[in-house]
Amino acid sequence: MVDAIRLRDDDVHEEPAVSLDSFLDQSNATAVRIEAGEDARQLLPFLDRLSLIEIDFPVFGDGRGYSAAQILREAGYTGELRASGDVLVDQIAYLRRCGFDAFAPDSPINPRLMEEALGRYEHVYQATSDQRAAIWKRRHG
Amino acid sequence: MYQYDQYDQQMVDTRVEEFRDQVKRRLAGDLTEDQFKPLRLMNGLYLQLHAYMLRVAIPYGTLSSKQMHMLAHIARKYDRDYGHFTTRQNIQYNWIKLEEAPDLLAELASVEMHAIQTSGNCIRNISSDQFAGATADEIADPRPWAELLRQWSSFHPEFSYLPRKFKFAVIASDTDRAAMRLHDIGIQLVHNDAGELGAKFFVGGGMGRTPMIAPEIRDFVPADELISYAEACLRVYNRYGRRDNKYKARIKILVHELGKEEYTRQVEEEFAHMKGLGLDPPVAELARITEFFADPPFDRQASDDLDLSDPDFALWVDQNVSEHKQPGYAIATISLKPRGGIPGDASSAQIDLMADMAEQYSFDELRVTHSQNIVLPHVKKSDLYALWQKLDEAGLAPANLDLITDSIACPGLDYCSLANARSIPLAQKISERFADLGRQRELGELKLKISGCINACGHHHAGHIGILGVDRKGTENYQLLLGGSGAEDASLAKITGPGFTEDGVIDAIETVTDLYLAEREDGERFIDTYRRVGMDRFKEAIYG
């Protein structure tokens, strides 16, 4: 594990993330980690007091975490949303579009490549939780 | 036809540069093949048995003469002077060099084409009715809806790492020319009681190892909720589709295991939540796209008269020409199934010629069909004879549309690393055995489909007669299936029994077609007779 890459300005959340089961048992935790197969909607009643939600990617091709992130952001979660595990530079832009703002990759990511990846596409076709204006919006105002 | 604006062009250009960078990293050794594989796949580049294969998207099978010329140019410059039109209405090139792929993509981008998402576990090229915008039997042109979906699905961040690939088809007619219900999502445009146009959703169809016909899950989705409803369908799949076994990972398995009602309930729940999120483009966007698909400037005085005194021309007209919505015009299908040929293959010269014909006779427009043929959608009847003569000179006028030699075949073991058996030589032999056009016409409509492995790229489940190549103890063996259909009467073919050698399966097909001729009643197609008399009679004839 290398240091998390954060695209947020607030302070790093120090409390370690607990598992979803533990979180649902112990109501005072403020950081939680969910595995790929777990239902992010179980967190919706508690979003106000969560500061960090970590979503694990066991392999980069397992895309369940993208939907989990979207669900959390659509529900109004504003805390840190961290992608951990098999997170590669070639997925960073899509992760960002689904609302992730921190990354804890198993292997280090080249910062230059990451910057290029995040800045590459000036426009996007869809409305997602990153709030970028979709191309249809630019066409029609 | 749709034309890119600066946004569409920029997206495609950016993708070319991104891929150029990824190829550079791969060639420099900064990316391993394992890391590179998903990246190249997302861009349609497969490593096949002998070389890289590149699949170019032809959205909803529609393209212009200029684009068609570019496909010929690419075949000439980067491949071995031919291309292969596929059952996804795309084109594949089989001999591509990795280091040249970025330049090839840049050339494609210069004519508003790309290879984005033509493979990988993402939303693939949207297919549609090859007669869209030309046939009288549709309630609207389905292609603007397909284009709306194309844009939405391109680079979709949430749905690019799905459990498995995902295919849409959009049609707008009760006559299904696109095998709509054999797609992950099939959409049929319909009117509601208020006369508004909307989408009927069928979800969970597919071929492969476990073929399924998609059940209807919603009878009407309004235009301005199309995207959010599709998102809801995809999100349920992305979250709950199986990822433990790639052969059970398609959405059809999820819909089957949950049951249609439960899957639908989950989609509706997700949809109720998504509706308020502003995911849908305004109706003005669909209207903007629709304008590009306006009718070409038809000659309103064009005559319906047709001189059929040349008997070969008359045969071609009877078989390959379909009715057009505009009086004086016709839809002409160019068969890429010459005697002894490779289904769907066309040389650069032939591709150029078809482009020229479209420019001259079809308002600059062509279509690719899922049966691996090419359509000139808007030909004036008075031009048909001149067109036919030019096609005939180029070997492009086989009069066999929908006949037994108009077969679909996957690339099979000649190219594909997944295949168990060869498909192409079998298709060629069948085409020789049944070469007599009189005999073919006597047999009438007969959809023959050949797959070289269980993945069913050759649509054998949907064949009136299907053939599945398998590997039996190291030798190629062919199973025979009967009774499938990809049309509005969709059904899945059943295996007759033990498999055959290559020649044996052709003999068996002959036995089957002989029985049909002996048993058929007035007006019955092969499939009708099969459905009436049942499998047992055919089995008996084949296996004695």
Chai-1 contact restraints between the chains, C-beta under 6 A:
chainA,res_idxA,chainB,res_idxB,connection_type,confidence,min_distance_angstrom,max_distance_angstrom,comment,restraint_id
A,G61,B,Y161,contact,1.0,0.0,6.0,A-B,restraint_1
A,G63,B,Y161,contact,1.0,0.0,6.0,A-B,restraint_2
A,G63,B,N238,contact,1.0,0.0,6.0,A-B,restraint_3
A,R64,B,R239,contact,1.0,0.0,6.0,A-B,restraint_4
A,Y66,B,E158,contact,1.0,0.0,6.0,A-B,restraint_5
A,S67,B,E158,contact,1.0,0.0,6.0,A-B,restraint_6
A,S67,B,R235,contact,1.0,0.0,6.0,A-B,restraint_7
A,S67,B,N238,contact,1.0,0.0,6.0,A-B,restraint_8
A,S67,B,R239,contact,1.0,0.0,6.0,A-B,restraint_9
A,Q70,B,E158,contact,1.0,0.0,6.0,A-B,restraint_10
A,D90,B,L39,contact,1.0,0.0,6.0,A-B,restraint_11
A,Y94,B,P157,contact,1.0,0.0,6.0,A-B,restraint_12
A,Y94,B,S160,contact,1.0,0.0,6.0,A-B,restraint_13
A,R97,B,P157,contact,1.0,0.0,6.0,A-B,restraint_14
A,C98,B,P157,contact,1.0,0.0,6.0,A-B,restraint_15
A,C98,B,E158,contact,1.0,0.0,6.0,A-B,restraint_16
A,R120,B,E18,contact,1.0,0.0,6.0,A-B,restraint_17
A,Y121,B,T14,contact,1.0,0.0,6.0,A-B,restraint_18
A,H123,B,Y7,contact,1.0,0.0,6.0,A-B,restraint_19
A,Y125,B,Q151,contact,1.0,0.0,6.0,A-B,restraint_20
A,Y125,B,S154,contact,1.0,0.0,6.0,A-B,restraint_21
A,Q126,B,W152,contact,1.0,0.0,6.0,A-B,restraint_22
A,Q126,B,H156,contact,1.0,0.0,6.0,A-B,restraint_23
A,A127,B,G278,contact,1.0,0.0,6.0,A-B,restraint_24
A,A127,B,L279,contact,1.0,0.0,6.0,A-B,restraint_25
A,T128,B,P157,contact,1.0,0.0,6.0,A-B,restraint_26
A,I135,B,Y7,contact,1.0,0.0,6.0,A-B,restraint_27
A,W136,B,P281,contact,1.0,0.0,6.0,A-B,restraint_28
A,W136,B,E285,contact,1.0,0.0,6.0,A-B,restraint_29
A,H140,B,P282,contact,1.0,0.0,6.0,A-B,restraint_30
A,H140,B,A284,contact,1.0,0.0,6.0,A-B,restraint_31
